[in-house]
């Protein structure tokens, strides 16, 4: 399922008097590709004997479980749970980023083999997919942060319902539940702003790791690197001042950021009721990724829009980022031409 088909250019770019600002939505029926045991009664004497033997063995072994990398714990940090074995991912129906359901959106299921390991810096898990096609990834690396398992990956691809090839980002976050399962959200975003969805997901262990499945050693994974781009999140007000045409633009966005575990790149998704912006963070700056679109003037004649926009990383570092300042250029060709540089100011207003 794709996201709302809004005009792709910067939402805060001005609309000259003869330029329409379409607010169209795609065909909601378009397909989305991705991403009790029986009680047993045992005589009390047997229970006491078994408990005593178990206690002796525990004392003799030193009372610790050894993780694959030699550290105590064996997977799952404070408040977490080990991820080791074969797991079923149950995905709910996809919704738009604003929470609106897609029409007749199906759920789905995947099977993964997972191994985890802990060290002094935290826990990591490696996973290999053995069945299902909701997600585009075939392997994952998850990190445990703030009692949640999280993974972000990106790859080139094309969404059905999208306007062309782009880079598809998938984010998975899971939190342990009292019954031993994990619940969370599976989020898809892309440099093609028409490619976006959210899904609820439940992870349940179905058995030991399947034999013959190659899973990377989680103990050998490099540590996760925190990106400064992760600090761009919350509610922001963008004000753009154009140097030509005596025009200003003002719009409010809800911003989410998804960063690769290497820390090198992030995708920031800016959502307002009528517009979407997608920016990629790399090399200490955000650059607009979805800056070109075809449109129509108010008189119905065709127009083509192009916008460039960059924001450097603020210094000193902030978390959350409270203010971005940048610059760009907005061009409209066709029946209603417009051409101007502009300055952009993005102020955080809340969570």
C-alpha positions in Angstrom: 0.0 0.0 0.0 1.2 3.5 -0.8 0.9 6.6 1.3 -1.3 9.5 0.3 -0.4 10.8 -3.2 0.3 14.4 -2.3 2.3 16.8 -4.4 5.9 15.8 -3.9 7.5 19.2 -3.7 8.3 20.9 -0.4 5.0 21.4 1.4 6.2 24.8 2.6 7.0 26.1 -0.9 4.6 28.9 -1.8 1.8 28.4 -4.3 1.9 31.3 -6.7 -1.6 32.6 -7.4 -2.0 30.5 -10.6 -0.5 27.2 -9.3 -2.9 24.6 -7.9 -2.0 22.6 -4.8 -3.6 19.2 -5.4 -4.5 17.1 -2.4 -5.1 13.8 -4.1 -5.1 10.3 -2.7 -4.2 7.1 -4.6 -6.4 4.2 -5.3 -6.7 2.7 -1.9 -7.0 -0.8 -3.4 -3.5 -0.7 -4.9 -1.4 -3.6 -3.6 1.4 -3.0 -1.1 4.5 -5.0 -1.6 6.5 -5.1 1.1 7.3 -6.3 4.7 -0.7 -24.0 26.0 0.9 -26.6 27.1 -1.4 -29.2 28.9 -1.0 -29.1 32.6 0.6 -32.1 34.2 0.1 -33.0 37.9 3.3 -34.3 39.6 3.6 -35.7 43.1 5.0 -33.1 45.5 7.9 -35.4 46.6 9.1 -35.6 43.0 8.9 -31.8 42.7 11.0 -31.3 45.8 13.7 -33.8 44.6 13.9 -32.2 41.2 14.1 -28.7 42.8 16.9 -29.8 45.1 18.9 -31.3 42.2 18.5 -28.2 40.1 19.7 -26.0 43.0 22.8 -28.1 43.4 23.6 -27.9 39.7 23.0 -24.2 39.7 25.5 -23.7 42.6 28.1 -25.9 41.0 27.8 -24.0 37.7 28.3 -20.6 39.3 24.7 -19.4 38.9 25.3 -17.7 35.6 24.1 -18.3 32.0 26.9 -17.7 29.5 26.2 -15.7 26.5 27.6 -16.7 23.1 30.3 -14.1 23.4 31.3 -15.2 26.9 29.5 -12.5 28.8 26.8 -13.4 31.4 23.2 -13.1 30.2 23.1 -15.0 26.9 20.8 -12.4 25.2 18.4 -9.8 26.4 19.7 -7.0 28.5 18.0 -5.3 31.5 14.3 -5.7 31.2 14.6 -7.5 27.9 14.4 -11.1 26.7 16.8 -13.3 24.7 16.0 -13.8 21.0 17.2 -17.3 20.2 15.3 -19.8 18.0 12.7 -19.8 15.3 10.1 -17.0 15.4 6.9 -16.2 13.7 6.2 -12.6 12.8 2.4 -11.8 12.6 1.8 -8.5 10.7 -1.5 -6.6 11.0 -3.1 -4.7 8.2 -1.2 -1.7 6.9 -2.3 1.9 7.6 -1.2 5.2 6.2 1.3 7.2 8.3 -1.5 9.3 9.6 -3.3 6.2 11.0 -6.0 6.0 8.3 -6.5 2.3 7.2 -6.0 1.2 3.6 -9.0 -0.4 2.1 -8.9 -4.2 2.2 -5.3 -4.2 3.4 -4.3 -7.7 4.3 -2.0 -8.8 7.1 0.7 -11.4 6.7 3.2 -13.7 8.3 7.0 -14.3 8.1 9.3 -16.9 9.7 12.8 -15.9 11.0 15.6 -17.7 12.7 17.2 -15.4 15.3 20.4 -15.6 17.5 21.3 -13.0 20.1 24.3 -12.1 22.3 25.1 -9.6 25.0 28.2 -7.7 26.0 29.0 -4.8 28.3 27.7 -2.3 25.7 24.3 -4.0 25.2 22.6 -6.7 23.2 22.4 -7.5 19.5 20.6 -10.1 17.5 21.1 -11.5 14.0 18.1 -12.8 12.0 17.6 -14.7 8.7 14.2 -14.9 7.0 13.1 -18.4 6.0 9.5 -17.6 4.8 7.1 -14.8 4.0 7.3 -11.6 1.9 5.9 -8.7 3.9 9.3 -7.2 4.4 11.9 -6.7 1.7 14.8 -7.7 4.0 16.2 -11.2 4.1 18.5 -10.6 7.0 18.3 -8.3 10.0 20.5 -7.0 12.8 18.5 -5.9 15.9 19.8 -3.8 18.8 18.3 -3.7 22.3 17.7 0.0 23.3 15.6 1.2 26.2 14.1 -2.3 26.7 13.1 -2.5 23.0 14.6 -4.4 20.1 15.0 -2.2 17.1 16.2 -2.6 13.5 16.5 -0.2 10.5 17.5 -1.2 7.0 17.4 0.4 3.6 17.7 -0.9 0.0 16.8 0.2 -3.5 13.4 -0.8 -4.7 10.0 0.1 -6.2 6.7 0.2 -4.4 3.5 -0.8 -6.2 1.6 2.5 -6.2 4.8 4.5 -6.1 5.9 6.9 -8.9 9.2 5.1 -9.6 12.3 3.5 -8.1 13.6 4.8 -4.8 15.2 3.7 -1.6 12.9 1.8 0.7 13.5 2.1 4.5 12.1 -0.5 6.9 12.0 0.0 10.7 11.1 -2.7 13.2 10.6 -2.0 16.9 9.6 -4.7 19.4 8.9 -4.7 23.2 8.7 -7.8 25.4 5.3 -8.8 26.7 4.4 -10.7 29.9 3.4 -13.8 27.9 6.9 -14.0 26.4 5.9 -12.6 23.0 7.1 -9.3 21.6 4.9 -6.6 20.1 5.6 -3.5 18.2 5.5 -1.7 14.9 6.8 -2.3 11.4 7.2 1.0 9.5 8.0 1.5 5.8 9.2 4.8 4.4 10.9 5.7 1.1 12.5 8.5 -0.9 9.3 8.0 -3.0 6.8 9.8 -0.7 4.0 7.7 -2.1 5.5 4.6 -0.5 4.8 4.6 3.2 2.9 2.5 5.7 2.7 1.4 9.3 1.8 -2.1 10.6 1.4 -3.7 14.0 3.6 -6.8 14.5 3.7 -9.6 17.0 6.8 -11.8 17.4 6.3 -15.3 18.9 8.9 -18.1 19.4 7.8 -21.2 17.6 10.8 -23.5 18.4 14.5 -24.0 18.4 16.6 -22.6 15.5 16.1 -24.5 12.3 19.1 -26.6 11.3 20.8 -25.6 8.0 19.9 -21.9 8.3 22.9 -19.5 8.1 22.6 -16.8 10.8 25.4 -14.3 11.3 27.2 -14.4 14.6 25.6 -11.6 16.7 28.7 -11.5 19.0 30.8 -10.5 16.0 28.6 -7.5 15.1 30.1 -4.0 15.5 28.5 -1.9 18.1 25.6 0.4 17.0 26.6 4.0 16.3 24.2 6.7 17.4 23.6 9.2 14.6 23.1 12.9 15.4 20.3 12.8 12.8 18.3 10.6 15.2 17.6 13.8 17.3 15.3 15.3 14.7 11.8 14.2 15.9 8.6 15.8 17.2 6.5 18.7 16.1 8.1 21.5 14.1 7.0 24.7 12.4 8.7 25.6 9.1 8.9 29.1 7.8 10.3 29.8 4.4 11.2 33.3 3.2 11.4 33.7 -0.6 13.8 36.3 -2.1 11.6 36.9 -5.1 7.9 37.4 -5.4 7.4 38.8 -1.8 6.1 35.5 -0.6 6.5 33.5 2.6 5.4 30.0 3.5 4.5 28.6 6.9 3.6 25.0 7.7 3.6 22.6 10.6 5.1 19.1 10.4 5.3 15.9 12.5 8.8 14.5 12.0 10.1 11.0 12.5 13.7 9.9 11.9 15.0 6.4 11.1 18.7 5.8 11.3 20.9 2.9 10.1 22.9 1.2 12.9 26.1 2.4 11.3 25.1 6.0 12.1 26.0 7.1 8.6 22.6 7.9 7.2 19.0 8.6 8.4 15.7 9.1 6.7 13.5 11.9 8.1 9.8 11.8 7.3 8.0 15.1 7.5 4.2 14.8 7.6 1.5 17.6 7.5 -2.2 17.1 6.7 -1.6 18.0 3.1 2.0 17.4 2.4 5.0 15.1 2.8 8.7 15.8 2.7 11.4 13.2 2.8 15.0 14.2 3.7 18.1 12.1 3.9 20.7 12.8 6.6 24.3 12.1 5.7 27.6 13.8 6.2 26.2 16.2 8.8 23.4 17.6 6.6 19.8 16.9 5.6 19.0 17.0 1.9 15.5 16.9 0.4 15.0 13.6 -1.4 11.5 14.1 -3.0 12.0 17.5 -4.8 10.4 16.9 -8.3 6.8 16.5 -9.4 4.4 17.3 -12.2 1.4 19.4 -11.4 -1.2 21.7 -12.8 -1.8 25.4 -12.7 -5.1 26.7 -11.4 -6.1 27.4 -15.0 -5.6 23.7 -15.8 -2.4 24.0 -17.8 0.5 21.6 -17.0 3.4 22.6 -14.7 6.5 21.0 -13.5 8.0 21.7 -10.0 11.5 21.3 -8.8 12.9 22.2 -5.4 16.2 21.8 -3.6 16.6 22.2 0.1 19.5 21.6 2.6 19.9 21.9 6.3 23.3 21.7 8.0 23.6 19.9 11.4 23.3 22.4 14.2 26.4 23.0 16.4 26.7 22.2 19.2 24.8 18.9 19.1 21.2 18.9 20.4 18.8 16.2 21.4 16.1 16.9 20.5 17.1 19.3 17.8 15.3 22.6 18.5 16.1 24.6 15.4 17.2 24.0 11.9 18.2 26.7 9.5 18.8 26.1 5.8 18.2 27.3 2.2 16.8 26.1 -1.0 15.5 27.0 -4.5 12.0 26.6 -5.9 11.3 26.5 -9.6 8.0 26.1 -11.5 8.0 25.7 -15.3 5.0 25.4 -17.7 1.9 27.5 -17.6 2.6 29.3 -14.3 6.3 29.9 -14.0 8.0 30.8 -10.7 11.7 30.9 -9.7 13.2 31.9 -6.4 15.8 31.2 -3.8 14.5 30.9 -0.2 15.7 30.7 3.4 14.2 28.1 5.7 13.8 28.0 9.4 12.4 24.9 11.3 11.6 25.4 14.9 10.6 22.6 17.3 7.2 23.2 19.0 6.7 20.0 20.9 6.8 16.2 20.9 
